[in-house]
Amino acid sequence: MPADTLKQVEPDNAGAFVVRPYSLTAPELGGLPAVLASAPTPVLAWVRYPATADQVHGHALAWTPRAVYIEWEGEGTHRAWVWASAVERPATSDKADSSTPPQQQANVLTVLNTQPAVALINAQLTQNGSEFVASMTQPAGPFGVVVFGSIEGEPVRLALSVNAATDMCAVGLSNLVSKEILSERAAPTFEEAIEAFPWAAALDALAPD
């Protein structure tokens, strides 16, 4: 269904003046189709008000590549569209502590927190005498990020995402020059997906003799 058919919902305040949060407009949603969640997906999201921005615990009900339709409680039930970059999957303790080992942090996936997953990837690449050097990170829909960088001087695109319906974690590596997908793997955790990824074969495909 078109994303703009999912409208903003606000609680009935019996005529009292209450500051309403912003929801993305139809032009901002861009006419993109919305994917409906098979079940409400817990998220943390930044919601903008006229003078403030609040991070709320809520649920993703639908999403497009650029936006997420969320529901949260706050003196009633609210529903609104927010930018995908404002949404993340909550960690069990709300945020990963810097002292948490990379293996545990790696499933807390945000644009600002790709380092644990990259550290696990480089632990695998080191065994093959290589290293992934990250240069730029950007969101890829509500539950994914893309990290651009290079391996042995070859430009690559590393995709990390979580399937909200199945909670499976996916890792993909692409050659930015040829646009070829070198390989992909999915598993219950990023650690398992990274360990199962065929790094040696991907490196051979990236820089064939």
C-alpha positions in Angstrom: 0.0 0.0 0.0 1.2 3.6 -0.5 2.9 4.9 2.6 0.9 8.1 2.7 -2.3 6.0 3.3 -1.1 5.3 6.8 -2.0 8.5 8.6 -0.9 10.2 11.8 -2.9 9.1 14.8 -3.2 11.1 18.0 -5.0 10.5 21.3 -8.4 12.2 21.9 -7.6 15.0 24.3 -11.2 16.2 24.7 -10.5 19.5 23.0 -7.5 20.4 25.2 -4.5 21.9 23.5 -1.6 19.4 23.4 1.6 19.8 21.4 1.5 17.2 18.5 4.6 15.5 17.2 5.5 15.9 13.6 4.8 13.2 11.0 6.5 13.1 7.6 4.4 14.6 4.8 3.3 12.8 1.7 6.0 14.6 -0.4 8.6 13.5 2.1 7.4 9.9 1.9 7.9 10.1 -1.8 5.0 7.9 -3.0 6.9 4.8 -1.9 5.0 1.6 -1.0 5.0 0.6 2.6 5.9 -2.8 3.9 3.6 -3.8 6.8 5.3 -5.6 9.7 4.0 -9.1 10.3 4.1 -8.2 14.0 4.9 -4.9 15.7 8.7 -4.6 16.0 10.2 -3.0 19.1 12.2 0.1 18.2 13.8 3.2 19.7 12.9 6.3 17.6 13.5 10.0 17.7 10.2 11.9 17.3 10.2 15.6 16.6 7.9 18.2 18.2 7.8 21.9 17.4 10.5 22.8 19.9 12.0 19.5 21.0 12.9 16.0 19.9 12.2 13.0 22.1 13.5 9.4 21.9 10.6 7.0 22.5 10.2 3.3 23.0 7.7 2.1 20.5 6.9 -0.3 17.7 7.5 -0.2 13.9 4.2 -1.0 12.2 5.4 -0.4 8.6 8.3 1.0 6.7 9.7 2.1 3.4 13.4 2.4 2.4 13.4 6.0 3.8 10.8 6.1 6.6 9.2 4.1 9.4 5.6 4.2 10.7 5.9 3.9 14.4 3.5 3.6 17.3 4.2 4.7 20.9 2.4 5.4 24.1 2.5 8.8 25.8 -0.7 10.0 27.4 -2.4 7.9 24.8 -1.4 6.1 21.6 0.5 8.0 18.9 1.3 6.9 15.3 3.6 8.8 13.0 6.1 8.5 10.2 9.7 9.3 11.0 12.9 9.1 9.0 14.5 5.7 8.9 17.8 7.1 10.2 15.9 8.1 13.4 15.0 4.5 14.2 17.0 1.7 15.7 16.5 -1.7 17.2 16.9 -1.4 21.0 19.6 -3.4 22.8 18.5 -5.5 25.7 19.9 -2.8 28.0 18.8 0.1 25.7 22.3 0.8 24.6 25.6 -1.1 24.3 28.2 -0.3 26.9 31.7 0.5 25.6 33.0 -2.3 27.8 30.7 -4.9 26.2 32.7 -7.4 24.0 32.3 -6.8 20.2 30.6 -10.2 19.9 27.7 -8.9 22.1 27.7 -5.4 20.7 27.6 -6.5 17.1 23.9 -7.1 17.0 23.1 -3.5 18.2 23.1 -2.1 14.7 23.0 1.7 14.1 24.9 4.0 11.8 26.9 5.2 14.8 27.6 1.7 16.0 29.0 -0.4 13.2 32.4 -0.7 14.8 31.7 -4.0 16.6 30.5 -5.7 13.5 33.4 -4.3 11.5 35.8 -5.6 14.2 34.4 -9.1 13.9 34.7 -8.9 10.1 38.4 -7.8 10.3 39.1 -10.6 12.7 38.0 -12.9 9.9 39.8 -11.0 7.2 43.0 -11.0 9.2 43.1 -14.8 8.8 43.3 -14.2 5.1 45.9 -11.4 5.3 43.4 -8.6 4.5 41.6 -5.8 6.2 38.4 -3.8 5.6 39.0 -0.1 5.9 35.8 1.8 6.4 35.3 5.3 4.9 31.6 6.1 5.1 28.5 4.7 6.7 24.9 5.5 5.8 21.5 4.1 6.8 19.8 1.5 4.4 16.2 1.5 5.4 15.0 1.2 9.0 16.9 -1.9 10.0 20.1 -1.8 8.0 23.3 0.2 7.3 25.8 0.3 4.5 29.5 0.8 5.1 31.6 1.9 2.2 35.3 1.2 2.2 38.0 -0.9 0.7 39.8 -4.2 1.0 43.3 -4.4 -0.4 42.7 -1.2 -2.2 39.5 -2.4 -3.9 36.4 -0.3 -3.2 33.6 -2.4 -1.6 30.2 -2.0 -0.1 29.4 -3.8 3.1 25.7 -4.3 3.9 24.5 -5.1 7.3 20.8 -5.6 8.0 18.2 -7.2 10.3 15.1 -8.8 8.9 12.4 -7.4 11.2 10.0 -10.3 10.5 12.5 -13.1 11.3 15.2 -11.3 13.4 17.8 -12.8 11.0 21.0 -10.8 10.6 22.4 -10.5 7.1 25.9 -9.6 5.8 26.6 -8.8 2.2 29.7 -7.7 0.4 29.7 -6.0 -3.1 32.4 -4.9 -5.5 31.7 -1.2 -6.1 33.5 -1.2 -9.4 31.7 -4.1 -11.0 28.5 -3.8 -8.9 28.8 -7.5 -8.3 27.5 -9.1 -5.1 30.5 -11.1 -3.9 28.5 -13.1 -1.3 25.8 -12.9 1.3 25.1 -14.8 4.5 22.3 -14.6 7.1 22.1 -16.1 10.6 20.4 -15.5 13.9 23.3 -13.1 15.0 25.8 -11.0 13.1 28.6 -12.9 14.8 27.3 -16.2 13.3 26.7 -14.6 9.9 30.2 -13.1 9.8 31.7 -16.4 10.8 29.8 -18.3 8.1 30.6 -15.8 5.4 33.0 -17.2 2.7 35.6 -14.5 3.1 38.3 -16.3 1.2 36.1 -16.9 -1.8 34.9 -13.3 -1.7 38.5 -12.0 -1.6 39.3 -14.2 -4.6 36.3 -12.8 -6.5 37.2 -9.3 -5.5 40.8 -9.4 -6.9 41.0 -12.4 -9.3 44.5 -13.3 -10.6 
